Amino acid sequence: MLSNINEELNKFAKYVISQSKGNLTRLKKGGGDLHNSLKSNIKVSTNSFELSFLMEEYGVFQDKGVSGVKKKYNTKYSYTNKMPPPSKMDKWIVKKGIAPRDKNGKFISRKSLQFMIARSIFNNGIKPSLFFTKPFEKAFKNIDKDLIKAFKLDVEALMTNSINNK
């Protein structure tokens, strides 16, 4: 039942996820945990349908941005008195191969580097990337027409099926 609506929702979700992953790749954030976590979940029942998008929790902050203490962005998220946990920077530092040296040529300890990056994010925030918002809004502009057409086809199939079963 509602197979046409299910198909339209699948097309919508695939487009949004594909474009979002492409945006992450262009932003040089592709291939990581956030990129791999993008998924959709569709539930279609006789009386309703539901589409939800899933991603790593920090994906919302990458998409919408976060205002720092010094630098502000047009977003509802902001750092006020609590810095992001420095330990969360560790995997990212290793993946990016960041290993700066001090003025004497010695490598800076990873703990110090984690703290410096976390402090920079706290002060400067995270610029909104809209990697998810832009494709979602673009696809959403046309979804109503597509869903109405799909619903019409599903109702016609239901009516035909009901008449043939009598």
Phi and psi in degrees as GROMACS dihedral restraints (atoms count N, CA, C in turn):
[ dihedral_restraints ]
;  ai    aj    ak    al  type     phi  dphi    fc
    3     4     5     6     1    55.2    20    10
    4     5     6     7     1    37.6    20    10
    6     7     8     9     1   -67.3    20    10
    7     8     9    10     1   -32.9    20    10
    9    10    11    12     1   -68.9    20    10
   10    11    12    13     1   -39.3    20    10
   12    13    14    15     1   -64.9    20    10
   13    14    15    16     1   -43.6    20    10
   15    16    17    18     1   -57.7    20    10
   16    17    18    19     1   -42.5    20    10
   18    19    20    21     1   -64.4    20    10
   19    20    21    22     1   -42.8    20    10
   21    22    23    24     1   -64.6    20    10
   22    23    24    25     1   -42.5    20    10
   24    25    26    27     1   -64.1    20    10
   25    26    27    28     1   -38.6    20    10
   27    28    29    30     1   -61.7    20    10
   28    29    30    31     1   -44.5    20    10
   30    31    32    33     1   -61.6    20    10
   31    32    33    34     1   -44.0    20    10
   33    34    35    36     1   -59.7    20    10
   34    35    36    37     1   -49.8    20    10
   36    37    38    39     1   -63.9    20    10
   37    38    39    40     1   -43.6    20    10
   39    40    41    42     1   -61.8    20    10
   40    41    42    43     1   -41.1    20    10
   42    43    44    45     1   -62.1    20    10
   43    44    45    46     1   -50.4    20    10
   45    46    47    48     1   -60.5    20    10
   46    47    48    49     1   -45.2    20    10
   48    49    50    51     1   -66.8    20    10
   49    50    51    52     1   -43.7    20    10
   51    52    53    54     1   -60.4    20    10
   52    53    54    55     1   -47.4    20    10
   54    55    56    57     1   -66.7    20    10
   55    56    57    58     1   -37.6    20    10
   57    58    59    60     1   -65.1    20    10
   58    59    60    61     1   -42.9    20    10
   60    61    62    63     1   -64.7    20    10
   61    62    63    64     1   -39.3    20    10
   63    64    65    66     1   -61.9    20    10
   64    65    66    67     1   -41.6    20    10
   66    67    68    69     1   -63.0    20    10
   67    68    69    70     1   -42.2    20    10
   69    70    71    72     1   -61.3    20    10
   70    71    72    73     1   -40.4    20    10
   72    73    74    75     1   -64.1    20    10
   73    74    75    76     1   -44.0    20    10
   75    76    77    78     1   -63.6    20    10
   76    77    78    79     1   -31.3    20    10
   78    79    80    81     1   -84.1    20    10
   79    80    81    82     1     4.6    20    10
   81    82    83    84     1    61.9    20    10
   82    83    84    85     1    34.8    20    10
   84    85    86    87     1  -119.3    20    10
   85    86    87    88     1     9.7    20    10
   87    88    89    90     1   -79.3    20    10
   88    89    90    91     1   158.7    20    10
   90    91    92    93     1    83.8    20    10
   91    92    93    94     1    -8.1    20    10
   93    94    95    96     1   -92.8    20    10
   94    95    96    97     1  -165.6    20    10
   96    97    98    99     1   -59.9    20    10
   97    98    99   100     1   -42.1    20    10
   99   100   101   102     1   -65.1    20    10
  100   101   102   103     1   -47.5    20    10
  102   103   104   105     1   -56.3    20    10
  103   104   105   106     1   -47.5    20    10
  105   106   107   108     1   -73.8    20    10
  106   107   108   109     1   -18.8    20    10
  108   109   110   111     1   -86.8    20    10
  109   110   111   112     1   -12.3    20    10
  111   112   113   114     1   -65.7    20    10
  112   113   114   115     1   118.9    20    10
  114   115   116   117     1  -148.4    20    10
  115   116   117   118     1   166.6    20    10
  117   118   119   120     1  -128.1    20    10
  118   119   120   121     1   158.9    20    10
  120   121   122   123     1  -135.7    20    10
  121   122   123   124     1   122.3    20    10
  123   124   125   126     1  -116.5    20    10
  124   125   126   127     1   129.7    20    10
  126   127   128   129     1  -122.7    20    10
  127   128   129   130     1   119.7    20    10
  129   130   131   132     1  -120.0    20    10
  130   131   132   133     1   125.0    20    10
  132   133   134   135     1  -124.9    20    10
  133   134   135   136     1  -177.7    20    10
  135   136   137   138     1   -65.5    20    10
  136   137   138   139     1   -29.5    20    10
  138   139   140   141     1  -110.6    20    10
  139   140   141   142     1    -6.9    20    10
  141   142   143   144     1  -160.6    20    10
  142   143   144   145     1   169.2    20    10
  144   145   146   147     1  -143.5    20    10
  145   146   147   148     1   152.5    20    10
  147   148   149   150     1  -142.6    20    10
  148   149   150   151     1   135.3    20    10
  150   151   152   153     1  -126.0    20    10
  151   152   153   154     1   125.9    20    10
  153   154   155   156     1  -129.0    20    10
  154   155   156   157     1   148.7    20    10
  156   157   158   159     1  -109.5    20    10
  157   158   159   160     1   140.1    20    10
  159   160   161   162     1  -121.4    20    10
  160   161   162   163     1   142.8    20    10
  162   163   164   165     1  -162.2    20    10
  163   164   165   166     1   167.7    20    10
  165   166   167   168     1   -53.3    20    10
  166   167   168   169     1   147.3    20    10
  168   169   170   171     1   -57.2    20    10
  169   170   171   172     1   -38.4    20    10
  171   172   173   174     1   -72.7    20    10
  172   173   174   175     1    -9.0    20    10
  174   175   176   177     1   -60.1    20    10
  175   176   177   178     1   -35.2    20    10
  177   178   179   180     1   -61.2    20    10
  178   179   180   181     1   -41.2    20    10
  180   181   182   183     1   -71.5    20    10
  181   182   183   184     1   -34.6    20    10
  183   184   185   186     1   -65.9    20    10
  184   185   186   187     1   -39.2    20    10
  186   187   188   189     1   -73.2    20    10
  187   188   189   190     1   -54.0    20    10
  189   190   191   192     1   -85.7    20    10
  190   191   192   193     1   -20.2    20    10
  192   193   194   195     1    84.3    20    10
  193   194   195   196     1   165.9    20    10
  195   196   197   198     1  -140.6    20    10
  196   197   198   199     1   128.4    20    10
  198   199   200   201     1   -74.7    20    10
  199   200   201   202     1   137.4    20    10
  201   202   203   204     1   -90.0    20    10
  202   203   204   205     1  -177.6    20    10
  204   205   206   207     1   -69.4    20    10
  205   206   207   208     1   -38.1    20    10
  207   208   209   210     1   -97.8    20    10
  208   209   210   211     1   -36.9    20    10
  210   211   212   213     1  -110.7    20    10
  211   212   213   214     1   129.2    20    10
  213   214   215   216     1  -109.8    20    10
  214   215   216   217     1   141.6    20    10
  216   217   218   219     1  -122.4    20    10
  217   218   219   220     1   160.8    20    10
  219   220   221   222     1   -80.6    20    10
  220   221   222   223     1    80.4    20    10
  222   223   224   225     1  -149.3    20    10
  223   224   225   226     1   158.6    20    10
  225   226   227   228     1   -84.7    20    10
  226   227   228   229     1    -8.3    20    10
  228   229   230   231     1   -97.9    20    10
  229   230   231   232     1   140.1    20    10
  231   232   233   234     1  -156.6    20    10
  232   233   234   235     1   153.5    20    10
  234   235   236   237     1   -91.1    20    10
  235   236   237   238     1   133.9    20    10
  237   238   239   240     1  -121.1    20    10
  238   239   240   241     1   -54.8    20    10
  240   241   242   243     1  -137.1    20    10
  241   242   243   244     1    -0.4    20    10
  243   244   245   246     1  -126.1    20    10
  244   245   246   247     1   123.3    20    10
  246   247   248   249     1   -79.8    20    10
  247   248   249   250     1   151.3    20    10
  249   250   251   252     1   -61.9    20    10
  250   251   252   253     1   148.7    20    10
  252   253   254   255     1   -64.8    20    10
  253   254   255   256     1   121.6    20    10
  255   256   257   258     1   -56.3    20    10
  256   257   258   259     1   -33.1    20    10
  258   259   260   261     1   -62.5    20    10
  259   260   261   262     1   -24.3    20    10
  261   262   263   264     1   -72.0    20    10
  262   263   264   265     1   -11.9    20    10
  264   265   266   267     1   -85.3    20    10
  265   266   267   268     1   -13.1    20    10
  267   268   269   270     1   -58.6    20    10
  268   269   270   271     1   -54.7    20    10
  270   271   272   273     1   -60.6    20    10
  271   272   273   274     1   -38.4    20    10
  273   274   275   276     1   -65.4    20    10
  274   275   276   277     1   -43.4    20    10
  276   277   278   279     1   -60.5    20    10
  277   278   279   280     1   -45.6    20    10
  279   280   281   282     1   -65.3    20    10
  280   281   282   283     1   -45.8    20    10
  282   283   284   285     1   -60.4    20    10
  283   284   285   286     1   -39.7    20    10
  285   286   287   288     1   -81.8    20    10
  286   287   288   289     1   -10.7    20    10
  288   289   290   291     1    69.0    20    10
  289   290   291   292     1    34.4    20    10
  291   292   293   294     1   -83.1    20    10
  292   293   294   295     1   120.7    20    10
  294   295   296   297     1  -148.6    20    10
  295   296   297   298     1    71.2    20    10
  297   298   299   300     1   -73.0    20    10
  298   299   300   301     1   161.3    20    10
  300   301   302   303     1  -114.2    20    10
  301   302   303   304     1   154.5    20    10
  303   304   305   306     1   -82.3    20    10
  304   305   306   307     1  -174.8    20    10
  306   307   308   309     1   -67.9    20    10
  307   308   309   310     1   -16.8    20    10
  309   310   311   312     1   -92.5    20    10
  310   311   312   313     1     0.8    20    10
  312   313   314   315     1    90.6    20    10
  313   314   315   316     1     0.7    20    10
  315   316   317   318     1   -84.4    20    10
  316   317   318   319     1   146.8    20    10
  318   319   320   321     1   -65.8    20    10
  319   320   321   322     1   140.0    20    10
  321   322   323   324     1   -76.5    20    10
  322   323   324   325     1   137.5    20    10
  324   325   326   327     1   -61.6    20    10
  325   326   327   328     1   150.3    20    10
  327   328   329   330     1   -63.2    20    10
  328   329   330   331     1   -37.7    20    10
  330   331   332   333     1   -61.1    20    10
  331   332   333   334     1   -42.6    20    10
  333   334   335   336     1   -65.0    20    10
  334   335   336   337     1   -42.6    20    10
  336   337   338   339     1   -62.7    20    10
  337   338   339   340     1   -43.5    20    10
  339   340   341   342     1   -58.0    20    10
  340   341   342   343     1   -44.7    20    10
  342   343   344   345     1   -64.3    20    10
  343   344   345   346     1   -43.7    20    10
  345   346   347   348     1   -63.3    20    10
  346   347   348   349     1   -40.3    20    10
  348   349   350   351     1   -68.5    20    10
  349   350   351   352     1   -43.8    20    10
  351   352   353   354     1   -61.7    20    10
  352   353   354   355     1   -40.5    20    10
  354   355   356   357     1   -66.3    20    10
  355   356   357   358     1   -38.8    20    10
  357   358   359   360     1   -63.6    20    10
  358   359   360   361     1   -43.1    20    10
  360   361   362   363     1   -63.9    20    10
  361   362   363   364     1   -41.1    20    10
  363   364   365   366     1   -59.7    20    10
  364   365   366   367     1   -44.2    20    10
  366   367   368   369     1   -76.3    20    10
  367   368   369   370     1   -44.6    20    10
  369   370   371   372     1   -99.3    20    10
  370   371   372   373     1   -13.6    20    10
  372   373   374   375     1    75.6    20    10
  373   374   375   376     1  -167.3    20    10
  375   376   377   378     1  -124.8    20    10
  376   377   378   379     1   119.8    20    10
  378   379   380   381     1   -65.8    20    10
  379   380   381   382     1   134.4    20    10
  381   382   383   384     1   -60.4    20    10
  382   383   384   385     1   131.9    20    10
  384   385   386   387     1  -101.2    20    10
  385   386   387   388     1   -25.6    20    10
  387   388   389   390     1    54.5    20    10
  388   389   390   391     1    29.8    20    10
  390   391   392   393     1   -60.5    20    10
  391   392   393   394     1   -30.1    20    10
  393   394   395   396     1  -100.6    20    10
  394   395   396   397     1   -41.7    20    10
  396   397   398   399     1   -59.1    20    10
  397   398   399   400     1   -45.9    20    10
  399   400   401   402     1   -61.7    20    10
  400   401   402   403     1   -50.7    20    10
  402   403   404   405     1   -64.8    20    10
  403   404   405   406     1   -35.5    20    10
  405   406   407   408     1   -62.8    20    10
  406   407   408   409     1   -48.8    20    10
  408   409   410   411     1   -65.0    20    10
  409   410   411   412     1   -38.4    20    10
  411   412   413   414     1   -62.5    20    10
  412   413   414   415     1   -46.7    20    10
  414   415   416   417     1   -70.3    20    10
  415   416   417   418     1   -33.0    20    10
  417   418   419   420     1   -67.3    20    10
  418   419   420   421     1   -25.8    20    10
  420   421   422   423     1   -59.2    20    10
  421   422   423   424     1   -31.4    20    10
  423   424   425   426     1  -108.0    20    10
  424   425   426   427     1    -3.4    20    10
  426   427   428   429     1   -64.0    20    10
  427   428   429   430     1   -33.7    20    10
  429   430   431   432     1   -63.0    20    10
  430   431   432   433     1   -43.7    20    10
  432   433   434   435     1   -62.7    20    10
  433   434   435   436     1   -44.4    20    10
  435   436   437   438     1   -65.2    20    10
  436   437   438   439     1   -40.5    20    10
  438   439   440   441     1   -69.0    20    10
  439   440   441   442     1   -38.0    20    10
  441   442   443   444     1   -63.4    20    10
  442   443   444   445     1   -43.4    20    10
  444   445   446   447     1   -62.8    20    10
  445   446   447   448     1   -43.8    20    10
  447   448   449   450     1   -65.0    20    10
  448   449   450   451     1   -40.6    20    10
  450   451   452   453     1   -63.2    20    10
  451   452   453   454     1   -42.3    20    10
  453   454   455   456     1   -58.5    20    10
  454   455   456   457     1   -45.4    20    10
  456   457   458   459     1   -63.6    20    10
  457   458   459   460     1   -39.1    20    10
  459   460   461   462     1   -67.0    20    10
  460   461   462   463     1   -40.3    20    10
  462   463   464   465     1   -66.3    20    10
  463   464   465   466     1   -42.6    20    10
  465   466   467   468     1   -60.5    20    10
  466   467   468   469     1   -42.6    20    10
  468   469   470   471     1   -64.2    20    10
  469   470   471   472     1   -40.4    20    10
  471   472   473   474     1   -64.0    20    10
  472   473   474   475     1   -44.0    20    10
  474   475   476   477     1   -64.3    20    10
  475   476   477   478     1   -45.1    20    10
  477   478   479   480     1   -60.9    20    10
  478   479   480   481     1   -43.6    20    10
  480   481   482   483     1   -63.1    20    10
  481   482   483   484     1   -42.1    20    10
  483   484   485   486     1   -65.7    20    10
  484   485   486   487     1   -41.6    20    10
  486   487   488   489     1   -67.5    20    10
  487   488   489   490     1   -41.4    20    10
  489   490   491   492     1   -69.0    20    10
  490   491   492   493     1   -25.0    20    10
  492   493   494   495     1   -86.5    20    10
  493   494   495   496     1    -4.0    20    10
